[in-house]
Amino acid sequence: MLSLYRLVSGPLGGPLISAFLKRRLADGKEDPERFAEREGLASVARPEAERLIWVHAASVGESLSMLPLIDHLLAGDPGLALLMTTGTVSSARLMAERLAARAIHQYAPVDRLQYVRRFLDHWRPDLVLWAESEFWPNLILETTGRDIPMILVNGRISPRSYSGWQRARGIIAKLLGRFDLCLGQSEEDAERLRQLGAANVDCLGNLKFAVPPLPADAAILARLEAALGGRPNWLAASTHEGEEATIADTHLRLAGAHPGLLTVIVPRHAARGDAIAAMLRGRGLDVAQRSAGETIAAGTQIFLADSMGELGLFFRLAAIVFMGKSLVPLGGQNPLEALHLDCAVLHGPHMMNFTEIAADMAHGGCAVEIADADGLAAAVGALLDDPERRAGMAEKGRAYVRSRAEVTERVAERVVSYLDSKPAAGKADAAA
């Protein structure tokens, strides 16, 4: 199957891949100004530094988890250069704001042999750090075929992915076998990596614990706080289709006992904003939609924050947060972002992507699992009525996050040991 993949992604599949990319470009899913990077054409020169680490992260969540590690590596070696690649427009925008000054961002090349080889010829990395679970065969095989060490960092194999890979064990075993080291997010992830064929596996902790709190514009935050005016409120964060109706019902059930209640909804995909607003208004709710420029007024019941990159604002505004993607069987969203910003966290039963974290939060008393709409209304109402309990959960959440934040140093130490074991590409090129 790998041989067939490489054949199709080589000369045979060129026209089909080009057509696919042009369609993505037309749909706004690619960056027109930097599209050549997706074809392996670098937009900047390789740094003159002798040693270059290439970090690949698929999208926003993965790239955020790599930032503390990147900062730590650069601080520890002034002569080190770093290349970060991601595959989405949203992650590129985020990296432009948050990536360290000595690091370069490029779009990852599409997994076509011609593009991959062009990319590697230019960048000549000394070490590759591959974040989480995006396994592109040509990128992995061509990189390791050049004797470049490769480490899987914060590796994650969800139950669904594990089940799928078990039906293609020959492929995943060959790909994982190319990694010099696989570091699982959790012991459960590490064991799945072993079962799928990774040879050298360890678990040093989850880098998501070390990610700094999401940023927020201070002026916008002050305006929103003034608009709230001390009203009782709660937040439903990163919601998915099927959850907003439950949140609307929860608001209607609680509004009578909590005059002035404001419910804030931040959908995971902002493009769904108009459809969500229509549904909410169809239930008779007064909705202010952020993407339409509407603001919180005295009569606003639901503030629909269908915007990008502003979740840090709303975590700071709300003391009670329901994490979405968990009332529907999709695996949950990262609750650590809310814990970082002093929130009492609620989530549904479907937290398959964060099984260990969900269990730790329940044990530590910083989160509550709810089963359904009745449970959500009961839990939100109880926390609205009990500010001391809210504060206690927030403090326990801060303590939990702090207790795991040293993972960056442990991972960085292991990474540097691999980097030091290999002659720098810059030296090898100079000698040649």
N, C-alpha and C positions, 0 to 999 in steps of 0.2 A: 504493500500500500504506500509506503514512503517513497519507493522508487517511482510509482505511478504519479504520486503527488509532485515529485520533483520534475518529472517529465512534463506534466500538464502546466506547472508553474514556470517552465522554461519556455523555449521557443514556441511550442505548440499552443500554449494558452495565452500568448501575448495579446492578440487582438481582443479576446474575451476580457482579460484583465484591464486593458485600456478602456474598453467600453464601460466596464463596471465603474472605473474611477471617474470617467467623464460624467456618468450618471450621478455619482455621489457629489461631484463638483456642482452640477446643475441644481441638485437638491439642497445645497448649502451645507453639506456635511464635510466638505474639505475647504481648506484655506486657499483661495485663488492666488494670493500674493506669494505663498510659499509652497505651492503645489509640487514644484520640482523636487522638494525634499522627500516627498512620498515615492519618488522615482529614484531615490538614492543619490541625488545631486545635492551636495552640501551648499549651503548659502554663505558659509564663513569658512575661513582657513582652519586647519587643525592647529591648536595651540603649540607653541614652541616647547612647552614643558616636556621633559623626557618621559614622564609617565602620565597616562590618561586612563581614567576609569570611565567606562560607559555604563550608565544606569538606565534601564528600560522599565517604564511603568505604563500600563495600558491607558489609564484615564485619570480622572480627578482624584478619586479615593486612593488609588495606588501611589500616585505621584506625591500626594500630601504625606503619606506615611514614610516616604523616602527622604523628605526634606531634613529632618533632624540628623539622619545618618550622613547625608551629603555635607551639611554644615560641620559636623564633627570631623569628618575625613579631611575636609579642606583646612580646618583650623589646625589639625595635627600635622600637616605637611604643606608648607608654603609653596613648594615646588610642584605640587600635584595639580593637574588639570582634570576637569570633569565635564562629561557630556551627558545630558539627560534627554532621552527620547520618550515621546508619548504619541498616541495615535488619534487624539480628538482635538477639535478646535477649542472646546471649553478648557481642557487641561493646558493647552498652549497659552491661553490667556492667563490662566492662574499662575503658570510658571513665569510668565513675564513679570508678574507682580511679586512673586515670593521666592524665586530661585536666587541663590547666592550670586554675588557679583562675579565671582571667578568661575562660575559654571555656565555652560552653553546649552541652550535648548534647541533641538531639531525635531521635526516630525520623524517618526520611525518609518523606514522604507516599507512599502508593501512587500509581502513575502513572495516576491518573484525573484528568481535566481539572478537575473541581470541587475535588478535594483539592489539586492543584498550585497552582491560582490562589489558593485560600484561604491556603496556606502562603506564597506570594510576597507577597500583600497584607500579611501580618503582618510578615514579616522584612525585606523590601526590601533585599536584599544589594547591596553596591557591587561585589563581585567574587566569582566562584565558582571554586573549585578542585575539579576532578572527578578522583578517584583511580582510576587503572588502567584498567578496561575495562567498567564497567557503564553501558550506554548506554540510558537510559530516554527515549523520544521526547518525551513531554509535558513532562517536567522540563527537557529541553534546549531544546525549541522555545519553551516559554512563558517561560523565563528569558531567552534571547537575544532574544525578541520584545519584551522590556522594555528592550532596549539595555543589558543587564548583561553586562560582559565575562566570558568563560568560558575557563578554562585547563584542559586535560587534563594532570594531573601524574602522573609515574611511569607513563605510559601503557604498557599491555602488550597485545599481540595475539599470543596463542599460535598455533602452527601449526594447531591444530584450529579456533580461532575465525577465523583468516585464511581457511581453506578455506571455512568456513560463510558468512562475509561476502562472499566472492567470488560466491556465488550470490544475494546480495542487495545488489549494489554500489550500486544506486540509492538504497537506504535509508541505508546506512552513509555514503555520500558526502555526503548531505544533512545527516546528523547531525554528522559530523566537520567539515563546512564551517561549522558554527555556532560552532566553537571559535576564539577569537582566536589561540590558540597551543596546540600539542600537543607535550608533552615526553615522549619515549619513554624507557623504562627503559634500553634498549640501542640501539645503532645498528641492530640487526636489527628491533627494535620500531618505531623511527623510520621505517625504510624501508617496513615494512608499513603504517604509518599513511599515508604518502605514496601508496602504491599503492592504498589504499582511499579516497582522496579528500581527506585533510587538506591544507590549503593552506600553513599556516605550521608547520613541524615542526623540532624541534631535539632534541638529546640532551645533557643536562648531567650524566648519571650516574643511578644507581639509589638512591633514598632509603632503601631497605632497609639499605644499608651504615651509615647513621647511626642506626638504631634502637638504643636502649640495650639492654643485656643483659636477658633475661627475668628478672623478679623471683623471689625465693624467700624463704619464711619461714625465718628463721635458726634458730628453735627446732626446727622440723620437720626441717630439714636436719641439725642436730646429732644428732637421734634416729636418723635414717636412717644417718648415718655410723657411729654407735655400733653399730647393728644389723648393718651390713656387716662391721665388725671387721677390715678389711683384706683381705677375700676378693677374689679376682680377679672382675672383673665387666665387663659391656658393656651398652650400651643400644640398643634398637631403637625409634626415635622416630617418632611419627606414622604408624604402620603402617596398611595397608589390607587388606581381605579378600583372601586368597590369599598374603599375606606371612607371617602368623604361623606357618603350618605349616612354612615354610622356616626360620624362626627357631628353632622347636622342634627341627627336625632338626639345625641348626647346634649348638645347645646339647648335644644328645645325642652328637654327633660329637666335641665338644671336652672334655666333662666328664671323661673318663678321663685326659687329659693335663694337665688343670688342676683339681686337687682343690679342692672348695669353690666352683666357678664359679657365679656368680649372673648370670642373664640378666634384664634389666629390659625389659619391653615397655610402651610407652605408645601405645595405639591412637589414631588420629586421631579416631575417634568413640567416646566412652566408652560409649554405649549398647550397643555390641557386646561389652562386657566379659564378660557371662555366657556368651555363645556361645564366645568365645575361651577362657575358663577351662575350659569343658567339653571343648573340643577338646584342650587341653593335658593335662588330666587323663586323657583317653582314651588318650594316648600314654605314660601312666605317670609323668608329671612331677609333682613336688610344687609346687603353685602357691599363692601367697599373693595374694589379690585385694584391692586397696586399697578398692574401693567396698563390700566386705563387712566392712571394719574389720580385716582380717587383716594381720599384720605379718611382717616378715622374721625367720625363725627359723633355727636351725642347719641344718636339713634342707631349707630352701626352695631350690628350683632356679630357679623363675621367679617374679619379682615382677611381677604384672600391675597397673600403675598406671592403672586405668581411672577416672581422675578428670579434672576440668576445671581448666585454668589452673595446672597444677603442673609443666609441662615444664622450667621454670627450675631446679627442684630436681634433676631427674634429669640434666640437662646438667652440673650442678656435681658430681654424684656420679661420673659416668662419664668416663673418659679416651678411650674408644672408642665412637663413635656411628655406627650405621647409620641413614640417613635414609630413611624409608619412602615409599610411593607411587612407588617407582622400580624395584622388581622386577616390578611390574605396569605396563602401558602407560597410566599416568594422568598422567605429567608431572613427578613429583617434588615434594618439599616443600622449603621454604626452608632451605638448609644454613647460611646466615649466622648463624642463631640459635645453632647449635652452635659455629661458629668463634669467636663472641664470648666463649664460655665455655670456651675452651682444650680443645677436643675434637679428636681425630683422626677425620676424617670418612670414612665409606664410603657409597657409594650405588650403586644399580643402573644399568642402561643407559638407563632411561626418564626423562630429565631435560629433557623438551621445554620445561617452564615456566622452566627456568633454564639454557638452553643456553650462554649466554656465561659465566655464573658457573661452571658445571661445567668448561668448557674452561680458564678462568683458574685454578681450583683444581688441576686436573691439571697444568697448566704450572708452577704455583707449588709443587707438592709438598705441598699441605695436604689433599688428598683422594685416595682411590683408588676407581676405578670397578670394580665386580665384575659379572660377567655373569649369574651364576646361583647356585644353592645351593652348589655346590662352591667357587665363587669366594668366597662369603661366609664359609664355614667356614675356608678357607685364609687369608683376609685377617684375620679376627678372631684366629685362632690365632697368626699371625705377629706381630700387634701386642701380644697378651698376652705373648708371649715376648720382646718387645724394647721395654722402657720408654724407652730413648734415642730410638728412632725415633718413638714416640708423642709424646714431648716436642718433638721436632724438628718434627713435623707441626703440633702445636698452636701453636708459635711462628711458623711460616710462615703459619698461618691468621690469627693476630692481626695480623701485618704486612700481609697482604692486605686485611683489613677496614679497618685504619687508613689504608691508601693510598687508599681511595675515600671516606672519611668526610666530605670537604669538600663533598660534593654539596649539602648543606643550604644553605650560604651562597650557592652559585651559583643554586639555584632560588629562594631567597628574594629575591635581588636582582632577578631577572626578574619575580617576582610583584609586588614593590613598584613597579616601573616601570609596570606596568599599572594598579595601584591609584591611583598619583599622576596618571595621565593623565586621570582622570575625576572630575568634581565629586562630592562625597559625597552620598549619598541624603539624609542628615540635613539638609544645607544646602539641597538642592533642595526638600525638603518644607517647610522653614522659610520659604523664599522664596515658595513658593506660598501 
